[in-house]
Amino acid sequence: MIAPRIVSLVPSLTELLFALELGEHVVGRTGFCIHPKDAVRAVPKVGGTKTVDVERVIALAPTHLVVNVDENEKPTVERLAAHVPEVVVTHPRTAADTLDLFERFGRTFDRVPQAARLSDEWLAAHAATRTRQWRALDVAYLIWKEPWMTVSRDTFVADMLAQVGLRVRVPPGATRRYPEVDWAAMPPADLDLVLFSSEPYRFRERDAAAFARGHGLPASRCATIDGEMTSWYGPRAIEGLRYLARLRDAIDARLG
């Protein structure tokens, strides 16, 4: 196999490439590709996930371009496809799709044993969540403010949350994958919990506290959550399952 030259426009998949021992072959990444922290610094940046410097990517002469349906702009990918021999398009929508990613990347880049090890780790983490029984909680998962935005049930995030009994509530009639929230139509008081993600909007504890006060909710029903652990679908999804199990225990303790 000819040594690949890979440009990744997807943060979680940049991390996956390094986990598959392909770091020396990653020649370009976005500014949001921040893991693994020390190793990734040596890789040239090519802009953001939606603000890609096309000419910069072309100049790097990649053999492979790694992209995602939700994270990257289709016109940009189409422009680059004319210059890159292989474009690896991804669109995971369930937690279990992580296994497909491991297998596909392992096969594509001749890293089958490394991919198999990651799959085994994911299966072990997933099996641990299956041994638990959590009562279902209706939650709003917020990813943006002004306007408030959430995720639909047809997303990787929603399925990850569902692994620990957190059921995403979506606004009535919502058809978009990332819909705006009308609190009049989806009253916070009707929810068990409102979760404030650390990405793409960086919600902090003060945001959760202010929301609780503004909507007359107990502080215990508004909490921050690490967005990387719910939305990154490479190797971070393994720790994500463990993180969500711990978070669910903490939530149950908060709610009594």
C-alpha positions, -999 to +999 in steps of 0.1 A: +000+000+000+013+034-010+019+056+021-012+078+025-012+115+029-043+123+048-061+156+054-088+154+080-115+180+083-132+162+112-118+167+148-130+134+162-117+115+131-083+132+133-081+117+168-091+083+153-063+085+127-038+090+155-053+061+175-049+039+145-011+048+145-015+069+114-002+102+129+028+104+106+005+103+076-018+131+087-006+161+067-034+186+074-062+192+099-086+219+110-080+243+139-107+224+158-087+191+156-072+194+191-067+157+201-043+141+207-031+174+221+007+171+219+009+151+187-016+171+166+003+204+171+028+193+145+002+189+118-005+220+096-039+237+099-061+242+069-088+264+084-120+255+102-144+227+096-167+250+076-140+276+066-115+253+048-086+269+029-091+249-003-058+260-019-039+251+012-054+216+012-046+211-025-010+223-019-005+195+007-012+169-021-033+145+000-042+111-012-072+110+012-096+136+025-117+127+056-150+146+059-183+145+076-218+153+063-228+174+093-195+191+099-182+201+065-198+221+037-208+201+006-195+227-020-161+227-003-159+189-003-169+188-040-142+213-049-116+193-031-128+160-046-116+171-080-080+172-066-079+143-040-079+107-051-101+094-023-126+112-002-138+094+029-173+106+037-187+098+071-221+103+087-225+083+120-260+086+135-260+060+162-235+051+190-230+017+173-219+034+141-186+039+159-178+003+152-184+008+115-160+037+115-133+017+132-137-012+107-139+011+077-108+032+087-089+001+096-096-015+062-090+018+042-057+026+059-044-010+065-048-008+103-071-037+108-055-050+141-055-015+156-091-010+146-101-043+161-086-033+195-106-001+195-137-021+186-131-044+216-127-014+239-160+001+226-179-032+230-166-035+266-177+000+275-210-005+258-216-038+276-210-020+309-239+004+302-262-025+292-258-040+327-274-010+342-311-001+344-319+036+344-354+050+343-360+072+312-356+109+317-368+136+292-340+161+286-333+191+264-298+191+251-287+226+242-260+233+217-265+270+211-282+302+224-296+333+206-313+313+192-316+284+215-308+252+195-310+215+203-304+181+185-330+159+169-334+122+179-318+113+146-283+123+157-253+106+172-256+128+203-292+117+210-283+080+206-253+083+229-275+099+255-301+072+250-275+046+261-280+058+297-317+065+296-315+102+287-343+107+261-339+139+240-371+159+237-375+179+205-397+209+198-432+199+184-431+198+146-393+201+143-380+186+111-344+198+111-316+178+126-305+207+148-338+227+154-344+259+172-362+257+205-394+276+213-397+274+250-434+283+248-440+251+228-416+230+249-418+244+285-387+236+305-409+228+335-422+197+315-386+183+312-367+162+338-335+179+329-319+206+307-284+199+296-260+226+284-233+212+261-197+225+261-198+225+223-203+240+197-214+268+221-193+267+252-220+267+279-207+271+315-222+265+349-233+301+351-254+297+320-272+267+335-277+286+367-291+316+349-314+295+329-328+278+360-334+311+377-350+326+346-374+297+342-381+290+378-365+256+379-345+240+407-308+243+400-305+205+401-325+203+369-300+223+348-265+209+343-235+213+320-223+183+299-190+176+281-199+179+244-169+159+233-181+129+252-215+129+234-206+141+199-171+128+191-175+095+174-139+082+172-120+067+201-134+094+224-168+076+221-153+048+242-146+071+271-179+088+262-199+058+272-181+055+305-185+093+311-222+092+304-227+063+329-209+083+356-229+114+346-262+096+348-253+084+384-245+120+393-278+132+377-298+107+397-281+118+428-289+155+420-325+147+413-329+125+443 
